[in-house]
Amino acid sequence: MRMTMLRTGLALFASLASLASLATLLAACGASVPAGIRDEMARSPKDTATVVVFTDFQCPFCRRTHAKLEEALEARPNVRVVVRHVPLRSHPDARTAAKTAICAEKLLPPSAATATTDALFRSSDLSEATCMDFVVKLGASADDVRACLNAPATEERLAQDEALYVAAEGDGVPLLYVGNQRVDGEPSKAALAAALDKAGARAHSGSQ
């Protein structure tokens, strides 16, 4: 009887160990990464790491994370950053800022759209007039920006970003996927650098 129980216990332990190994393997392969994040990774050019950032322009933790990411990317050019917007209801101007960033992506060249995002993160004033001014100064017409801010497609894009955040089981911003590594909350500079280097190595090996 005791021998039977022992064998049963050893078999159960082996099964649990196999499940744990499988879970580790799946995580390493990115199986735990939401489909929408994997789609963004697939869109990145060869040898380019992908960072998906869920953010809110009025969130102080998000602002500090953006500044750290900007600094880290200075030495890491082969990184594609994808911004997904989760404007919190507690931040009254965050939704306008998010829509402005979306319109900048639509109306401006990529470098100017990135400059708009940077300006929004740094600005203490995120009123609609100020947000519009950032995009107009970089080359868009005021009429086009105004139309884009009020367009159903812009609201649809916000809804898509929020749906992806829900699919990722987000529980606060910032939330980052650095390659297939999830980072919840504001990372330290060292942790962010390590995650970027790991993602870069995986992208270079073709296993992002």
N, CA, C and O of each residue as an XYZ file, in Angstrom:
832
protein
N       0.836     -1.205      0.000
C       0.000      0.000      0.000
C       0.876      1.263      0.000
O       0.659      2.200     -0.768
N       1.868      1.245      0.889
C       2.765      2.410      0.971
C       3.542      2.587     -0.334
O       3.746      3.709     -0.795
N       3.978      1.454     -0.932
C       4.719      1.527     -2.195
C       3.844      2.101     -3.307
O       4.319      2.880     -4.133
N       2.556      1.714     -3.327
C       1.623      2.227     -4.330
C       1.441      3.731     -4.176
O       1.436      4.472     -5.159
N       1.290      4.176     -2.919
C       1.133      5.602     -2.652
C       2.382      6.367     -3.067
O       2.300      7.469     -3.608
N       3.540      5.765     -2.805
C       4.799      6.423     -3.164
C       4.902      6.582     -4.676
O       5.281      7.639     -5.180
N       4.552      5.489     -5.404
C       4.602      5.551     -6.862
C       3.621      6.586     -7.406
O       3.922      7.306     -8.359
N       2.448      6.647     -6.787
C       1.448      7.632     -7.215
C       1.949      9.048     -6.988
O       1.767      9.931     -7.827
N       2.590      9.250     -5.826
C       3.120     10.571     -5.504
C       4.231     10.978     -6.451
O       4.311     12.136     -6.861
N       5.102     10.015     -6.804
C       6.193     10.312     -7.730
C       5.664     10.621     -9.125
O       6.184     11.496     -9.817
N       4.623      9.893     -9.533
C       4.027     10.147    -10.845
C       3.388     11.524    -10.894
O       3.507     12.232    -11.894
N       2.704     11.911     -9.804
C       2.085     13.238     -9.739
C       3.142     14.328     -9.778
O       2.977     15.343    -10.454
N       4.239     14.109     -9.044
C       5.329     15.088     -9.030
C       5.923     15.248    -10.427
O       6.213     16.360    -10.867
N       6.101     14.111    -11.123
C       6.662     14.162    -12.473
C       5.731     14.905    -13.421
O       6.182     15.651    -14.290
N       4.422     14.694    -13.245
C       3.454     15.386    -14.097
C       3.496     16.882    -13.868
O       3.476     17.666    -14.817
N       3.553     17.281    -12.594
C       3.621     18.705    -12.265
C       4.901     19.328    -12.808
O       4.894     20.451    -13.312
N       6.009     18.577    -12.697
C       7.281     19.085    -13.218
C       7.212     19.265    -14.729
O       7.755     20.228    -15.270
N       6.539     18.332    -15.413
C       6.400     18.438    -16.863
C       5.565     19.643    -17.238
O       5.877     20.352    -18.195
N       4.490     19.878    -16.475
C       3.652     21.036    -16.742
C       4.419     22.330    -16.526
O       4.289     23.273    -17.307
N       5.227     22.376    -15.459
C       6.022     23.571    -15.190
C       7.025     23.814    -16.308
O       7.238     24.953    -16.724
N       7.648     22.724    -16.800
C       8.603     22.865    -17.896
C       7.911     23.350    -19.159
O       8.445     24.179    -19.896
N       6.703     22.818    -19.399
C       5.947     23.245    -20.576
C       5.582     24.711    -20.483
O       5.674     25.440    -21.470
N       5.164     25.154    -19.289
C       4.803     26.565    -19.107
C       5.999     27.465    -19.350
O       5.874     28.525    -19.963
N       7.172     27.038    -18.864
C       8.395     27.817    -19.083
C       8.733     27.899    -20.564
O       9.108     28.955    -21.075
N       8.589     26.740    -21.260
C       8.886     26.708    -22.689
C       7.941     27.595    -23.477
O       8.371     28.316    -24.378
N       6.644     27.550    -23.141
C       5.666     28.374    -23.838
C       5.938     29.853    -23.618
O       5.830     30.654    -24.547
N       6.291     30.216    -22.388
C       6.600     31.621    -22.106
C       7.818     32.059    -22.906
O       7.846     33.163    -23.448
N       8.833     31.186    -22.980
C      10.046     31.527    -23.723
C       9.755     31.710    -25.201
O      10.408     32.508    -25.874
N       8.771     30.969    -25.710
C       8.418     31.072    -27.123
C       7.433     32.197    -27.392
O       7.066     32.438    -28.542
N       7.004     32.885    -26.348
C       6.095     34.003    -26.530
C       4.637     33.599    -26.603
O       3.790     34.401    -26.996
N       4.325     32.331    -26.220
C       2.953     31.868    -26.325
C       2.029     32.613    -25.369
O       0.824     32.696    -25.602
N       2.598     33.154    -24.290
C       1.777     33.874    -23.327
C       1.557     35.330    -23.729
O       0.826     36.058    -23.057
N       2.180     35.750    -24.808
C       2.038     37.121    -25.290
C       0.736     37.230    -26.084
O       0.488     36.407    -26.965
N      -0.104     38.234    -25.788
C      -1.370     38.373    -26.523
C      -1.152     38.450    -28.030
O      -0.119     38.923    -28.505
N      -2.155     37.971    -28.770
C      -2.038     37.903    -30.229
C      -1.742     39.270    -30.843
O      -0.952     39.369    -31.782
N      -2.370     40.322    -30.318
C      -2.152     41.657    -30.870
C      -0.716     42.127    -30.701
O      -0.191     42.845    -31.552
N      -0.079     41.726    -29.608
C       1.329     42.077    -29.393
C       2.205     41.289    -30.359
O       3.138     41.838    -30.945
N       1.906     40.005    -30.524
C       2.680     39.182    -31.472
C       2.538     39.720    -32.893
O       3.489     39.673    -33.674
N       1.357     40.228    -33.228
C       1.161     40.820    -34.562
C       2.080     42.020    -34.761
O       2.660     42.186    -35.834
N       2.215     42.855    -33.735
C       3.111     44.016    -33.838
C       4.559     43.568    -33.979
O       5.325     44.162    -34.738
N       4.933     42.528    -33.254
C       6.295     42.015    -33.371
C       6.561     41.511    -34.787
O       7.657     41.686    -35.319
N       5.557     40.886    -35.391
C       5.717     40.355    -36.746
C       5.847     41.474    -37.780
O       6.427     41.264    -38.845
N       5.316     42.652    -37.478
C       5.387     43.778    -38.418
C       6.750     44.468    -38.412
O       7.068     45.219    -39.334
N       7.542     44.220    -37.392
C       8.837     44.891    -37.294
C       9.820     44.326    -38.302
O       9.797     43.128    -38.586
N      10.685     45.177    -38.847
C      11.691     44.691    -39.807
C      12.637     43.680    -39.169
O      12.714     43.560    -37.946
N      13.346     42.963    -40.015
C      14.327     41.994    -39.545
C      15.377     42.672    -38.670
O      15.784     43.802    -38.943
N      15.807     41.987    -37.629
C      16.831     42.480    -36.693
C      16.352     43.679    -35.872
O      17.164     44.390    -35.280
N      15.046     43.904    -35.834
C      14.503     45.032    -35.079
C      13.630     44.536    -33.934
O      12.669     43.797    -34.150
N      13.967     44.942    -32.728
C      13.165     44.579    -31.561
C      11.901     45.442    -31.525
O      11.871     46.548    -32.065
N      10.876     44.921    -30.887
C       9.600     45.624    -30.792
C       9.279     45.928    -29.343
O       9.387     45.064    -28.473
N       8.881     47.174    -29.095
C       8.396     47.566    -27.770
C       6.980     48.107    -27.937
O       6.764     49.073    -28.669
N       6.027     47.490    -27.267
C       4.651     47.975    -27.262
C       4.396     48.593    -25.893
O       4.572     47.945    -24.861
N       3.980     49.857    -25.901
C       3.783     50.600    -24.653
C       2.317     51.011    -24.531
O       1.790     51.711    -25.395
N       1.669     50.578    -23.468
C       0.334     51.063    -23.126
C       0.520     52.225    -22.158
O       1.172     52.081    -21.124
N      -0.058     53.382    -22.496
C       0.311     54.581    -21.746
C      -0.823     55.593    -21.674
O      -1.853     55.457    -22.334
N      -0.599     56.610    -20.851
C      -1.538     57.719    -20.636
C      -0.667     58.968    -20.504
O       0.248     59.006    -19.682
N      -0.952     59.989    -21.314
C      -0.070     61.154    -21.361
C      -0.059     61.969    -20.066
O       0.874     62.738    -19.838
N      -1.058     61.819    -19.231
C      -1.079     62.570    -17.968
C      -0.597     61.750    -16.778
O      -0.535     62.258    -15.658
N      -0.259     60.502    -17.010
C       0.205     59.626    -15.926
C       1.673     59.924    -15.629
O       2.508     59.797    -16.524
N       2.012     60.315    -14.399
C       3.418     60.645    -14.095
C       4.354     59.451    -14.256
O       5.503     59.621    -14.663
N       3.878     58.246    -13.941
C       4.715     57.051    -14.108
C       4.977     56.798    -15.596
O       6.071     56.388    -15.984
N       3.959     57.047    -16.415
C       4.115     56.895    -17.872
C       5.101     57.914    -18.418
O       5.913     57.595    -19.287
N       5.034     59.128    -17.917
C       5.941     60.175    -18.389
C       7.393     59.831    -18.051
O       8.288     60.021    -18.874
N       7.617     59.334    -16.857
C       8.979     58.955    -16.479
C       9.452     57.749    -17.290
O      10.617     57.676    -17.678
N       8.553     56.815    -17.542
C       8.914     55.646    -18.351
C       9.278     56.063    -19.769
O      10.237     55.552    -20.348
N       8.508     56.994    -20.325
C       8.808     57.480    -21.678
C      10.194     58.129    -21.716
O      10.961     57.903    -22.651
N      10.510     58.926    -20.710
C      11.824     59.580    -20.666
C      12.945     58.543    -20.577
O      13.976     58.685    -21.233
N      12.745     57.506    -19.770
C      13.754     56.451    -19.646
C      13.907     55.692    -20.958
O      15.017     55.335    -21.353
N      12.787     55.449    -21.626
C      12.843     54.738    -22.898
C      13.566     55.569    -23.952
O      14.378     55.043    -24.713
N      13.270     56.870    -23.997
C      13.974     57.764    -24.927
C      15.489     57.678    -24.716
O      16.254     57.558    -25.673
N      15.906     57.741    -23.459
C      17.334     57.699    -23.137
C      17.944     56.359    -23.537
O      19.031     56.312    -24.112
N      17.236     55.268    -23.229
C      17.765     53.934    -23.527
C      17.889     53.698    -25.024
O      18.795     52.992    -25.468
N      16.990     54.280    -25.801
C      16.997     54.046    -27.246
C      18.105     54.801    -27.970
O      18.410     54.497    -29.123
N      18.706     55.776    -27.308
C      19.799     56.518    -27.938
C      20.946     55.588    -28.332
O      21.620     55.812    -29.337
N      21.156     54.556    -27.540
C      22.236     53.605    -27.820
C      21.719     52.333    -28.484
O      22.486     51.402    -28.732
N      20.425     52.291    -28.770
C      19.814     51.077    -29.338
C      18.893     51.486    -30.488
O      17.680     51.575    -30.299
N      19.451     51.735    -31.677
C      18.631     52.254    -32.782
C      17.685     51.236    -33.396
O      16.682     51.617    -34.000
N      17.982     49.957    -33.256
C      17.163     48.935    -33.929
C      16.004     48.472    -33.046
O      15.858     47.288    -32.743
N      15.195     49.438    -32.648
C      14.017     49.158    -31.822
C      12.829     49.912    -32.410
O      12.917     51.110    -32.678
N      11.741     49.219    -32.603
C      10.497     49.833    -33.075
C       9.543     49.971    -31.891
O       9.179     48.985    -31.251
N       9.150     51.202    -31.614
C       8.264     51.473    -30.476
C       6.841     51.695    -30.995
O       6.616     52.514    -31.886
N       5.905     50.970    -30.437
C       4.491     51.083    -30.787
C       3.742     51.598    -29.559
O       3.752     50.963    -28.504
N       3.098     52.747    -29.704
C       2.376     53.344    -28.575
C       0.902     52.994    -28.686
O       0.270     53.221    -29.718
N       0.366     52.441    -27.612
C      -1.056     52.137    -27.524
C      -1.639     52.933    -26.350
O      -1.057     52.978    -25.266
N      -2.767     53.543    -26.579
C      -3.286     54.550    -25.656
C      -4.373     54.000    -24.736
O      -5.336     53.373    -25.176
N      -4.181     54.260    -23.437
C      -5.169     53.885    -22.431
C      -5.410     55.114    -21.551
O      -4.960     55.148    -20.405
N      -6.113     56.122    -22.072
C      -6.346     57.338    -21.279
C      -7.277     57.056    -20.103
O      -8.400     56.585    -20.285
N      -6.806     57.346    -18.917
C      -7.590     57.064    -17.709
C      -8.649     58.135    -17.496
O      -8.427     59.309    -17.794
N      -9.789     57.728    -16.982
C     -10.883     58.665    -16.750
C     -10.515     59.725    -15.714
O     -11.059     60.829    -15.719
N      -9.591     59.378    -14.835
C      -9.188     60.325    -13.790
C      -8.300     61.447    -14.329
O      -8.010     62.405    -13.613
N      -7.869     61.333    -15.581
C      -7.020     62.349    -16.212
C      -7.818     63.038    -17.316
O      -7.956     62.489    -18.410
N      -8.342     64.224    -17.047
C      -9.327     64.852    -17.946
C      -8.818     65.173    -19.342
O      -9.608     65.200    -20.286
N      -7.517     65.419    -19.502
C      -6.991     65.786    -20.818
C      -6.302     64.625    -21.538
O      -5.816     64.782    -22.658
N      -6.265     63.464    -20.889
C      -5.508     62.345    -21.463
C      -6.126     61.851    -22.760
O      -5.404     61.462    -23.678
N      -7.445     61.859    -22.850
C      -8.095     61.362    -24.063
C      -7.812     62.275    -25.260
O      -7.542     61.798    -26.362
N      -7.876     63.587    -25.035
C      -7.555     64.525    -26.110
C      -6.114     64.341    -26.574
O      -5.837     64.354    -27.773
N      -5.203     64.171    -25.626
C      -3.796     63.975    -25.981
C      -3.613     62.686    -26.767
O      -2.858     62.655    -27.739
N      -4.300     61.618    -26.355
C      -4.198     60.343    -27.059
C      -4.712     60.476    -28.491
O      -4.090     59.973    -29.428
N      -5.843     61.151    -28.657
C      -6.392     61.347    -30.003
C      -5.457     62.201    -30.857
O      -5.342     61.986    -32.063
N      -4.794     63.161    -30.232
C      -3.837     63.995    -30.963
C      -2.670     63.152    -31.468
O      -2.236     63.309    -32.609
N      -2.162     62.260    -30.623
C      -1.059     61.388    -31.044
C      -1.486     60.478    -32.188
O      -0.713     60.231    -33.114
N      -2.711     59.984    -32.122
C      -3.236     59.139    -33.198
C      -3.328     59.930    -34.502
O      -2.974     59.426    -35.568
N      -3.804     61.170    -34.410
C      -3.911     62.017    -35.605
C      -2.540     62.377    -36.157
O      -2.365     62.480    -37.371
N      -1.570     62.568    -35.276
C      -0.209     62.848    -35.747
C       0.328     61.671    -36.550
O       0.995     61.865    -37.566
N       0.039     60.444    -36.098
C       0.458     59.259    -36.846
C      -0.163     59.251    -38.241
O       0.472     58.835    -39.210
N      -1.406     59.712    -38.334
C      -2.125     59.690    -39.609
C      -1.700     60.819    -40.537
O      -1.618     60.627    -41.750
N      -1.427     62.004    -39.975
C      -1.239     63.196    -40.800
C       0.217     63.587    -41.038
O       0.501     64.383    -41.933
N       1.135     63.043    -40.258
C       2.527     63.471    -40.327
C       3.457     62.308    -40.674
O       3.079     61.150    -40.499
N       4.661     62.594    -41.159
C       5.671     61.548    -41.340
C       6.018     60.923    -39.987
O       5.810     61.549    -38.948
N       6.543     59.695    -39.990
C       6.838     59.010    -38.723
C       7.689     59.811    -37.740
O       7.411     59.815    -36.541
N       8.726     60.488    -38.240
C       9.594     61.240    -37.321
C       8.838     62.389    -36.663
O       9.047     62.670    -35.483
N       7.963     63.054    -37.412
C       7.176     64.151    -36.850
C       6.109     63.626    -35.894
O       5.795     64.276    -34.898
N       5.552     62.453    -36.192
C       4.585     61.851    -35.274
C       5.259     61.503    -33.946
O       4.682     61.700    -32.877
N       6.484     60.985    -34.026
C       7.239     60.691    -32.802
C       7.530     61.971    -32.022
O       7.443     61.985    -30.794
N       7.873     63.040    -32.730
C       8.124     64.326    -32.078
C       6.870     64.839    -31.382
O       6.958     65.452    -30.318
N       5.708     64.596    -31.971
C       4.455     64.999    -31.339
C       4.240     64.238    -30.035
O       3.868     64.822    -29.017
N       4.478     62.927    -30.078
C       4.348     62.110    -28.866
C       5.283     62.613    -27.775
O       4.885     62.727    -26.616
N       6.519     62.912    -28.142
C       7.487     63.425    -27.172
C       6.997     64.740    -26.564
O       7.100     64.946    -25.355
N       6.469     65.623    -27.400
C       5.989     66.926    -26.915
C       4.806     66.762    -25.974
O       4.702     67.474    -24.976
N       3.925     65.839    -26.283
C       2.752     65.608    -25.429
C       3.173     65.089    -24.056
O       2.594     65.473    -23.039
N       4.172     64.224    -24.028
C       4.639     63.701    -22.742
C       5.309     64.783    -21.900
O       5.283     64.718    -20.671
N       5.903     65.766    -22.549
C       6.626     66.796    -21.795
C       5.747     67.974    -21.399
O       6.085     68.710    -20.472
N       4.634     68.163    -22.079
C       3.837     69.380    -21.884
C       3.006     69.332    -20.602
O       2.409     68.309    -20.268
N       2.982     70.456    -19.898
C       2.118     70.579    -18.719
C       0.706     71.004    -19.113
O      -0.216     70.965    -18.299
N       0.553     71.408    -20.366
C      -0.742     71.858    -20.892
C      -1.171     70.901    -22.004
O      -0.547     70.847    -23.063
N      -2.231     70.157    -21.754
C      -2.728     69.217    -22.749
C      -4.150     69.577    -23.179
O      -4.956     68.703    -23.501
N      -4.439     70.868    -23.177
C      -5.724     71.318    -23.693
C      -5.783     71.027    -25.187
O      -4.747     70.824    -25.820
N      -6.976     71.007    -25.750
C      -7.124     70.686    -27.168
C      -6.369     71.680    -28.048
O      -5.746     71.290    -29.036
N      -6.425     72.957    -27.694
C      -5.753     73.974    -28.511
C      -4.238     73.744    -28.536
O      -3.605     73.839    -29.587
N      -3.671     73.442    -27.376
C      -2.227     73.209    -27.302
C      -1.841     71.941    -28.038
O      -0.848     71.911    -28.764
N      -2.636     70.886    -27.846
C      -2.351     69.621    -28.526
C      -2.397     69.795    -30.043
O      -1.527     69.301    -30.759
N      -3.412     70.499    -30.520
C      -3.514     70.759    -31.958
C      -2.311     71.530    -32.469
O      -1.805     71.266    -33.560
N      -1.862     72.477    -31.677
C      -0.750     73.337    -32.090
C       0.522     72.528    -32.327
O       1.297     72.839    -33.231
N       0.742     71.481    -31.509
C       1.918     70.635    -31.706
C       1.912     70.032    -33.104
O       2.944     70.016    -33.775
N       0.759     69.538    -33.549
C       0.664     68.865    -34.842
C       0.743     69.864    -35.993
O       1.369     69.595    -37.018
N       0.101     71.020    -35.813
C       0.117     72.043    -36.864
C       1.528     72.569    -37.082
O       1.949     72.767    -38.222
N       2.259     72.795    -36.000
C       3.624     73.302    -36.124
C       4.542     72.337    -36.862
O       5.558     72.741    -37.427
N       4.174     71.052    -36.851
C       5.005     70.050    -37.519
C       4.540     69.759    -38.939
O       5.082     68.876    -39.604
N       3.521     70.512    -39.410
C       3.208     70.434    -40.833
C       1.791     70.100    -41.226
O       1.468     70.161    -42.412
N       0.921     69.745    -40.285
C      -0.461     69.426    -40.646
C      -1.303     70.696    -40.645
O      -0.975     71.666    -39.960
N      -2.382     70.686    -41.410
C      -3.273     71.845    -41.396
C      -4.220     71.756    -40.208
O      -4.590     70.666    -39.772
N      -4.605     72.917    -39.691
C      -5.504     72.950    -38.542
C      -6.830     72.276    -38.862
O      -7.399     71.588    -38.014
N      -7.326     72.470    -40.085
C      -8.603     71.855    -40.470
C      -8.498     70.331    -40.467
O      -9.414     69.638    -40.024
N      -7.372     69.816    -40.965
C      -7.189     68.357    -41.000
C      -7.085     67.789    -39.582
O      -7.634     66.726    -39.294
N      -6.387     68.494    -38.712
C      -6.237     68.016    -37.335
C      -7.589     68.023    -36.634
O      -7.950     67.063    -35.952
N      -8.324     69.098    -36.804
C      -9.641     69.215    -36.156
C     -10.581     68.110    -36.650
O     -11.299     67.493    -35.863
N     -10.564     67.874    -37.951
C     -11.417     66.828    -38.511
C     -11.019     65.451    -37.985
O     -11.879     64.621    -37.692
N      -9.727     65.215    -37.867
C      -9.241     63.924    -37.378
C      -9.621     63.706    -35.912
O     -10.017     62.606    -35.525
N      -9.500     64.752    -35.106
C      -9.846     64.627    -33.683
C     -11.300     64.240    -33.491
O     -11.644     63.552    -32.530
N     -12.150     64.679    -34.402
C     -13.585     64.410    -34.285
C     -14.055     63.229    -35.136
O     -15.248     62.929    -35.179
N     -13.136     62.574    -35.799
C     -13.502     61.491    -36.717
C     -13.828     60.201    -35.965
O     -13.145     59.869    -34.995
N     -14.856     59.470    -36.393
C     -15.167     58.171    -35.777
C     -13.993     57.200    -35.831
O     -13.823     56.380    -34.929
N     -13.183     57.290    -36.885
C     -12.038     56.380    -37.013
C     -11.039     56.561    -35.878
O     -10.392     55.604    -35.451
N     -10.918     57.791    -35.393
C      -9.993     58.046    -34.282
C     -10.521     57.407    -32.999
O      -9.757     56.824    -32.229
N     -11.824     57.518    -32.775
C     -12.431     56.857    -31.617
C     -12.309     55.338    -31.738
O     -12.095     54.647    -30.743
N     -12.447     54.827    -32.957
C     -12.311     53.387    -33.180
C     -10.902     52.913    -32.862
O     -10.714     51.843    -32.282
N      -9.913     53.714    -33.245
C      -8.521     53.352    -32.947
C      -8.303     53.324    -31.431
O      -7.641     52.421    -30.919
N      -8.850     54.295    -30.718
C      -8.732     54.288    -29.256
C      -9.373     53.038    -28.671
O      -8.819     52.411    -27.767
N     -10.532     52.684    -29.187
C     -11.229     51.493    -28.703
C     -10.401     50.231    -28.959
O     -10.385     49.316    -28.136
N      -9.718     50.188    -30.100
C      -8.865     49.044    -30.410
C      -7.700     48.953    -29.426
O      -7.358     47.866    -28.960
N      -7.094     50.099    -29.113
C      -5.990     50.111    -28.156
C      -6.460     49.618    -26.788
O      -5.785     48.816    -26.143
N      -7.612     50.102    -26.359
C      -8.139     49.710    -25.058
C      -8.523     48.239    -25.039
O      -8.368     47.576    -24.013
N      -9.024     47.714    -26.163
C      -9.368     46.298    -26.246
C      -8.117     45.426    -26.157
O      -8.141     44.364    -25.534
N      -7.023     45.873    -26.779
C      -5.768     45.132    -26.697
C      -5.239     45.135    -25.266
O      -4.692     44.138    -24.795
N      -5.405     46.255    -24.585
C      -4.998     46.362    -23.176
C      -5.795     45.379    -22.318
O      -5.232     44.714    -21.449
N      -7.094     45.288    -22.560
C      -7.935     44.343    -21.820
C      -7.512     42.910    -22.126
O      -7.451     42.074    -21.225
N      -7.218     42.620    -23.401
C      -6.775     41.281    -23.791
C      -5.468     40.906    -23.099
O      -5.219     39.737    -22.804
N      -4.637     41.918    -22.845
C      -3.366     41.692    -22.140
C      -3.552     41.629    -20.627
O      -2.589     41.462    -19.880
N      -4.811     41.764    -20.182
C      -5.131     41.757    -18.745
C      -4.356     42.850    -18.024
O      -3.788     42.639    -16.953
N      -4.352     44.020    -18.645
C      -3.674     45.158    -18.027
C      -4.328     45.563    -16.725
O      -5.550     45.512    -16.585
N      -3.501     45.966    -15.773
C      -4.000     46.374    -14.460
C      -3.339     47.673    -14.036
O      -3.025     47.862    -12.861
N      -3.130     48.563    -14.989
C      -2.481     49.839    -14.702
C      -1.502     50.190    -15.793
O      -1.021     49.323    -16.523
N      -1.214     51.468    -15.897
C      -0.234     51.939    -16.870
C       0.905     52.625    -16.115
O       0.701     53.170    -15.030
N       2.098     52.593    -16.694
C       2.445     51.998    -17.988
C       2.498     50.475    -17.931
O       2.769     49.880    -16.888
N       2.235     49.874    -19.063
C       2.425     48.440    -19.283
C       3.213     48.306    -20.573
O       2.822     48.856    -21.603
N       4.318     47.580    -20.523
C       5.178     47.432    -21.690
C       5.358     45.962    -22.043
O       5.398     45.096    -21.169
N       5.465     45.701    -23.329
C       5.976     44.433    -23.819
C       7.259     44.759    -24.559
O       7.232     45.365    -25.631
N       8.377     44.358    -23.987
C       9.683     44.576    -24.601
C      10.060     43.251    -25.254
O      10.541     42.333    -24.590
N       9.834     43.163    -26.571
C       9.866     41.849    -27.180
C       8.730     41.040    -26.576
O       7.592     41.508    -26.524
N       9.027     39.836    -26.123
C       7.980     39.026    -25.499
C       8.009     39.097    -23.971
O       7.350     38.312    -23.289
N       8.785     40.051    -23.445
C       8.863     40.213    -21.990
C       7.895     41.291    -21.522
O       7.936     42.422    -22.006
N       7.041     40.944    -20.597
C       6.065     41.890    -20.061
C       6.679     42.662    -18.899
O       7.340     42.086    -18.035
N       6.450     43.976    -18.893
C       6.941     44.835    -17.808
C       5.760     45.646    -17.293
O       5.244     46.513    -17.999
N       5.337     45.370    -16.084
C       4.221     46.099    -15.472
C       4.751     47.253    -14.641
O       5.657     47.078    -13.826
N       4.182     48.436    -14.850
C       4.583     49.588    -14.063
C       5.860     50.231    -14.581
O       6.438     49.801    -15.579
N       6.282     51.273    -13.872
C       7.488     52.014    -14.269
C       8.732     51.187    -13.984
O       8.986     50.860    -12.825
N       9.523     50.833    -15.010
C      10.733     50.047    -14.775
C      11.891     50.941    -14.357
O      11.882     52.145    -14.612
N      12.875     50.350    -13.720
C      14.115     51.073    -13.462
C      14.882     51.178    -14.773
O      14.611     50.441    -15.721
N      15.838     52.094    -14.820
C      16.654     52.234    -16.028
C      17.395     50.935    -16.328
O      17.498     50.523    -17.484
N      17.911     50.291    -15.276
C      18.677     49.054    -15.467
C      17.782     47.936    -15.992
O      18.170     47.200    -16.899
N      16.590     47.812    -15.424
C      15.682     46.753    -15.856
C      15.226     46.976    -17.295
O      15.115     46.027    -18.070
N      14.966     48.225    -17.647
C      14.546     48.534    -19.009
C      15.664     48.247    -20.004
O      15.423     47.679    -21.069
N      16.885     48.642    -19.656
C      18.034     48.390    -20.529
C      18.246     46.895    -20.734
O      18.517     46.448    -21.848
N      18.122     46.121    -19.650
C      18.310     44.671    -19.746
C      17.243     44.041    -20.635
O      17.538     43.159    -21.442
N      16.003     44.498    -20.483
C      14.908     43.957    -21.302
C      15.115     44.308    -22.776
O      14.874     43.475    -23.650
N      15.556     45.528    -23.052
C      15.805     45.940    -24.431
C      16.944     45.137    -25.055
O      16.864     44.736    -26.216
N      18.001     44.906    -24.282
C      19.130     44.137    -24.802
C      18.717     42.694    -25.091
O      19.142     42.111    -26.089
N      17.890     42.123    -24.217
C      17.410     40.754    -24.427
C      16.532     40.691    -25.674
O      16.659     39.773    -26.484
N      15.643     41.667    -25.824
C      14.773     41.697    -26.999
C      15.585     41.895    -28.270
O      15.289     41.295    -29.303
N      16.616     42.745    -28.192
C      17.470     42.970    -29.344
C      18.217     41.712    -29.757
O      18.355     41.428    -30.946
N      18.699     40.957    -28.772
C      19.413     39.714    -29.076
C      18.485     38.695    -29.718
O      18.874     37.993    -30.650
N      17.255     38.615    -29.217
C      16.278     37.681    -29.777
C      15.902     38.094    -31.216
O      15.771     37.244    -32.096
N      15.734     39.388    -31.436
C      15.403     39.862    -32.784
C      16.538     39.556    -33.759
O      16.301     39.156    -34.899
N      17.769     39.748    -33.298
C      18.937     39.486    -34.153
C      19.044     38.021    -34.508
O      19.490     37.666    -35.600
N      18.627     37.157    -33.571
C      18.687     35.708    -33.820
C      17.475     35.211    -34.601
O      17.410     34.048    -35.000
N      16.519     36.113    -34.810
C      15.315     35.734    -35.548
C      14.271     35.054    -34.714
O      13.349     34.441    -35.252
N      14.397     35.150    -33.379
C      13.447     34.455    -32.485
C      12.661     35.423    -31.629
O      12.215     35.060    -30.540
N      12.478     36.672    -32.103
C      11.737     37.664    -31.313
C      10.347     37.157    -30.950
O       9.587     37.861    -30.286
